[in-house]
């Protein structure tokens, strides 16, 4: 400042001298030289007028000079002025006070060097005055008024002790100071490192400054481009004072930074190494407002591209001690009081420390240091905290994270550079980080009905960092949707910190989670915006509960689930390749894509070894788990409501496809699910040695599940098909059938009860297992004596067996059963209860004298005994209906005689009506039995207690007596199946006591079979 004041004195002296010595200057070069010598002697500096000097009197007195040079003897200051001009009020030449209207310097070049670099100056003479130059300047300016001083396109170069030069160019200045006690207006603009600084200000008066007294100053500053949007513009005001030791002092200063008001007291000590001391304070600072101001400025002109990385090199030129005190620091939910930060700068080494941060909960301590002389400085520091709010801390560093809670940290850090990108690229960490009481809002997963998915709460996390470039193990737990989830993860922080923000972070990660409804692991890469690409494995005991837990529609029919494959996932959905999928025991492999939402959009191509729709719809792997009825029918719940939550197109390739135990295949088809209905068309495919073609649909859009089935079977093996479909194994042959049925029900039994439709069936070249009808006829005598014994090894072969069914309310009715076979014809009718899984069918087989089978006449007459098929489909009873023999005694005896039974020897002919016998008076035995069989009673309507009470009892008594000798050693079992008499020897006493009882009981059992 002393040098500047001396320069001003020199300029004023130069102007006065030029005015008085003007004639000499104009006339000779000697005069110019002499003027330079006198000016140099007066100022103590070397002043040279190397160019022409021109004087003008109109319209006023003006002096124009070229190429003026000024330098100090020490060489630490040199000034070259290519153009100089001044204008003087002519009348002031005769007054006590000279008025200079203007002084203009064009293109001045100022160079400042440290004394160590400059030429050693000669010591000042003992008599040289060391008085205050500002006092002399005040005296001079009292006699000399300078209305305006301008500098145009000047430059200032400062050379440091190492010889490195820094230049401030394009300096434009304008100073208006009409008198010492009037307001001074000034402006200054300059450019350094492509950054333009514009400064405008006002000073209350010049005299107090020159007399080391305080004066009021106001400043407006603009920087383009700004090192930070917050510094793009700055307003400040306060009290400034120039101390006698040459230092500048500011008291009560106020300035605005990003809408926040701060106060400043500062002291600047010039010297060989200047020093700056400042105390900054604020009542309240809102970090959110500061960040908003910074964001707004970032898109403006002041933050244009090409600004480059900020540099701290300018701080290397001085030392500093700065303290910052904020009474209240606010950032979102974080409110800190009595914030104290201290920073020191010594010889280019900057150290800053957070000395105090008062928080309602938690503590924090931090420090950082760097060398500002480096082109790209490296920063090192430590952060230790406990119980600090995560969201508020993120705002402090200009980030937004979707996480709330408390963070604990004891971490050392280091990074290089001044831009966010350089910081993220070079950042390294070491220490521990933990999260407590964490919460993650998941409002983005709101469903279409306006509800919201619950937030993640109770997040606890612990991580130990050895090096940011090495994987970090993370473990913790959380609660979501009422379920606790434990997790483990491994990630490399460096990859995630390389993103421009937390939302754009990406990097490799491995994760495993365990909860009540989900066990999963994933290894891959997490990308910006919540994307993931990698290998995923997941299992769930209940997909229904898992989907509901995830906020999607579920269904009780969706049970055990497994997945393993390559996944590409994002917030909107997921695609997978080379995947293995399992649901309700059904396994598949393939690829596809799923879009989250309602309905769930699925597009996949899957290959199955076995596709069982029974398992998929009921979750029972095709086996009924419901209650068993008396006939062995099963009942299991059916739930197709999950179809309403799907919009799917699934290309299916299956080795086997079917329901329960009935499968066809291999098959290629497409399953389409839309509007709650699933539709599947099976093209003609291999099926039990034949072929099948089918169309199926399942409708879950209503309250009651409904199905439709259309099917055509040709040439299938009947025995295994009926066994798998209905556990019926009494028929074999080749099967041709057409079925068209529909039904609805909430359980499998209710669905079967509702079935309506029609069906036709035809068996070719087969057999009826369990009975040989021809053998029955050929061995009727044995049957009469011992009873009928079903034999699984016996068959009634046929060439053709067919029937058509009308199905209503789950009951299939038929009236056209027909069987054609060698020596056998059969017709029949009956019903099958599909709900109860029972049947009641009456067959009329006949022995005929024809070997014709297929194409034969069903009406061919023959000898026949009706056969009953009833009971459960899984274990039906098949037996001859011998009771019909006694409804026509004469015809029965004729049939017995034709079968070879010796009716005359047995006296059975005497039982016929009209034959004499030993019965009641007027009636023979035959008449009596005929009456009994026809149901006639006695004339009085009363019966003798010793007489049979019914036709059946009469038949038992009479035929029993006739057949005692035949059946004495045979005891038929009840239920129509005769067994051998006990072979165990009885004692004589026991045999004597009841010689007839067992025989009569056996005959009675046989007749029970006859008379069913």
Phi, psi and omega in degrees: 000325178298321181293322179292318178298319179296323179296321179295320178298318180299316181297316180296317178298320179299319181295315181296318181296319179299323181293319184277332182254021183304317181298320180296321181295322182287328189276319189217157173291331179298321181296320178298318180293318180296322178296318178298322181293317181293321178295320179296319181293322183287327186263345185078007179239164179271112180243128183232130173259093189267349180244180180292154177236131184236139181247138179226139181252344183239137000283351177211176181285125181219145178234132179235127180230154179239148171054066174264135179238137180226135177206156177268159179293331179284346180079007181276352178219131174219139181228131174238124183243102180297327182222134181223137176211152177212151177233133187236141174286118190298322183292338182287351179293337181255008180254176179286343185230117180280130180252116175259115183291322182202151170228128182234130175246124182249121177066035180292142179242114183248130179235129180240128179237149176290154181301329181294329180273328184285165177294138183297127183276152177285144180296145180291148179294154183300332183269002183288136183287137175245032181287175182287118181293335183289331177294317177296324180293323178296316179298319181294314184288344174288333178260355185222121178255127177245105184292322186205137174234129180233147173234132182237124174055047177271176177214151179227121180245128179244125180255124181276182184295335179275358180091001179281136184249140172234137189237136170252119185244179179052046182279124174236127182225151179214118182238125179242111181221081185296330176204172186290333185256359179269168180291138179254128176249138181213156174217148181211134174223144182204162182234133174217132180051046178063020178242124184262129178246128178242125183233125175237138182204168177224139179241134186301322179192156181271330185302310181300327179296313182290338180259017177061039177245156181290148176219155180273138181225146176227135185230143168234125183233144174226141179233127179227124346285150184280144175296337175211144178305331179293335182260011181296326176214148185212135175239136182214153177207159180166194181251126181244147181214138176259111183281163183294333178278007178090002179275158177249139182230135177241130177233142178065025179292146177227138175212158184249129180229110179058036180083002180253131182272129178232154177247153183213134167242128186219157177219129178245122181252106178287165179157190179303323171230098184302155180224139183237128177238133183212142172240115179255142180212156179208146176288315183209133177232126178257110182297324180299318178295319178298316181294321178296319177296321179294319179294320180296322180286337186294333181266358181273186182296326184293345181246033181297161180296154178093002179294333178077182182281133178301151181237141176259008186301329181296338179285345181289346184277353182210169174254159183206153170226119185230137173235144180233128178232125178238123181295319180216123178248121186242135174210098182060237181281349182272128176230115180245145179237157177050056179277127182230124179233135178235139179224141176232147178229117181225117176051041177087356179263117183254128177228133180229146184216132173278105186276330180203141175213102183276120182235153176295324179218128176097165179225160178210142174221143183207154175208154180208149178214155179199166176253109186286349180283345179285144179299319175235091190293148176260134181250137176227145180187185180222149175224127175230129183213161177208124175074026181270146180288127186291312183299319180293320178295324178297321177294328179300328180256016174076027180240161173233124182237142180278055185209135175236160181140193181248139181243138171245137187209138171218089194223138169262145182224160175205141175204167181231141176106170184241356179258152179305322181295314180294323178297313181295322182294325188255357186296136172226147183227154172207128180147204181236146178224137178221155177235135177230145178056038182288152178215132179240114178287136182238041181297336181295343181264021179301139182276174187292343182274002179094355176284172180233148174281139183298151178285156171284127181230171177061030182287124174235130186215142176225134179221141177239123186251124173264320179201137186296337180275352181258152179301142180247130177275128181235136178220148179180193178209162180206169176236130180216132179054037177081003181241140177274137181235125174261145183215154172224144183211157174222128183211162177254107185303328184301321181293320182286326179285348179288344179288158181293335178207174180298326180291338181258007182292147179207159179164170179289148182205147169235142187213138171228139180229151179219125178214180182297324185253353185211133167236123188211156173218149181215140176224121182177215183231126175271132182247179181299145176076018177080030178266160179212141176219121182169200182261134183229139173230134183212144175223151178211135176287343179210103178295327177303307181292327178295314180296319178295323177296325180276003178086014179252166177289140180234187179202137179301339180285349180267106186249240187299137185223143176215145178213141175208116181181180178275131189234140171235104190239154176209180181300335184267343182168194185211144171237154183217151178222159179047047187255151171241126186234141176225138177215125180053036179086355178269125184252144179211164174223152179157209183215164180173188180215143179230127176256124181291148180146187177233112003282163176287122184267121184234129174226109185220164172230115188233146175244133182240142166282322181209114180254107185250108181288336175296317178294319182293324184274329183246347180068028183240017178055033175080003181243125181294135178245004181283188182289151180261130175279180182295333180267004179088011180286146180259156179220125180221147180294147176237126180225111178250013183296335180298340179295333179293337180266013183235144166229099194228150169222110187240113174283126188243131170232115187229138171294323176221140177219135182176201184223127178071249179250358185261121185223148172239164175149168004288153186223142169238124182203183179227127175265124181243128177239123179206141177054036176082006182237132176254133181232138181218131176245122179258114177292170182305123188220158177300140185204105177049047179083354177236218179224159175216145172226138187208153168234132183226147172216146177231124186249113177250016184284337181261187179288331183246124178299143180225150178225156171225141181219128171235127188213142175230123180243138179225125171070024181278151176287118189290317188300305179293328179294312181292327177295316181288324185281320187222012182056035179252124185230027183262000179235143173221162183138191176260132189250133169236129182209155172228130184228136172220104183225159174211155180190174180209143179178154180272349174229165181296325179289318177296324177295316179295324180294333183269357188298134174227149177150207180210160180205152172225145184220144179215124176253136180237142174050057183230202182203153174260114184280148174101347180207140173246101187299320179298321179292326176302314179296316184289344185232036183296327180298315178298322178297319179297328183274322189244348183091166182272134178243110173299140183226113182299339182275354183261151183219150167252105184283151178214160176268326183209133176223124183216161177195157172238147186234141169251122188252127177211134180053035175080009179242125179262117181255142176217144177232008186229038175295131179219138178228131177237128178203166178301123178067004183227136168229149179207138168233171182178176180205163178166198184213152176236122178271103184290333180287313181272352180061044177234166178217152174223101184230133175249123181248145180241078179282151180220143170274125182236157178270058180213134176268002182290138176246255180301129181091356180286175182267120180292337183277001180305130182286151178189182181268132183215153172233125180302149178238135179256133172239114181211177181103206182276154177296329182282335180213070182286155172262135178232120183205157178284145179268079184287346179299337181292337181299323185275352175284340177225080186304317181296314179295325179295318180293324177296318179295318178298321179294322179290333178278357177100009179282130182284077183295328181289319178298321182280352181072023181289338182292336180289347178281348182290148181301142177090353179268144181291145178202191184256035181272210181292162181302130178087356181224140174275177178298322180295319179297317181300312181294323178298318178296317181297318180295322179282352178093009180289140175257185177289163183297327181275353181080001179249154182240144174287137180302334181279347181274156175298147182269356182203170178297322180296317180295321178297316180296318179301316184292312186288307183292332177297316179297321182291330188254010182302316181295330180285326189245019185301327184252015182239128180238093180297145177277159176291163180083009174090001181243112182276144177236158178298150176295155180301128179273349181294127182295131178265154178290151179304323182295314181293323178292323181289326183293322183226066183288332188255340188298313183293326180292315181294320177299320179297315178298319179300319179297317178299316181291328173304319179294319180298319193259023180305000000 
